[in-house]
Amino acid sequence: MGKVAMVTGAGSGIGKASALALAQAGYALVLAGRRQAALQAVASEIEAAGGTALAVATDVADPASVEKLFAAC
């Protein structure tokens, strides 16, 4: 199995930068954050560069949302 990283807040800012750096380092990414469109844009950027990413809208303050995140993985 390859390397996998989960990044919260991956739709913008430091989370996005971290996700892109991890993808460049060869990690498959699970992208979590509240805004699905922003997450999907980051996932598309990673995939266009040959990487793998799964975008999952998640509110980490909501336990049910976090459970859905892990179920999607």
JOSUL-V981536 format. One line per field, one symbol per residue. ss: DSSP state (A for helix, B for strand, O for the rest). phi: phi as a letter, one per 40 degrees, with the letter a starting at -180 (. if undefined). burial: I if it has 24 or more other C-alpha atoms within 12 Angstrom, else O. Layout:
ss: ???
phi: ???
burial: ???
This chain:
ss: OOOBBBBBOOOOAAAAAAAAAAAAOOOBBBBBBOOAAAAAAAAAAAAAOOOOBBBBBOOOOOAAAAAAAAAAO
phi: .ccbbbbcgccafcccccccccccchccbbbbicbdcccccccccccccgcbabbbcabccbdcccccdcccc
burial: OOOOIIIIIIIIOOIIOIIIOIIOOOIIIIIIIIOOOIIIIIIIIIOOOOIIIIIIIIOOOOOOOOOOIOOOO
